Amino acid sequence: MNDQKRDILRKTILEFLKNSNVHYTDIEKKCISTSLPFATSNTFRRQFYDYLLRRGYIKRVSRGVYTITNKGNMLLAVL
């Protein structure tokens, strides 16, 4: 996957989290069901956990529920 596609997927994830806390499976289903042909469970998981969560753009608020952080809002504005 190239950088442009990764950024589109990251932006999509952050936009789903922008307004409220969302469960992981709900975000995954929405992202995969969008018209992004490159969004699979595996690519979603990699961007969600390995990039956004580890770098502090999103955080876990309870079991399976995530929210965007201030750092994530800044990234969303850039994307």
Secondary structure, 3 states (H helix, E strand, C coil): CCHHHHHHHHHHHHHHHCCCCEEHHHHHHHHHHCCCCCCCHHHHHHHHHHHHHCCCCEEEEECCEEEECHHHHHHHHHC
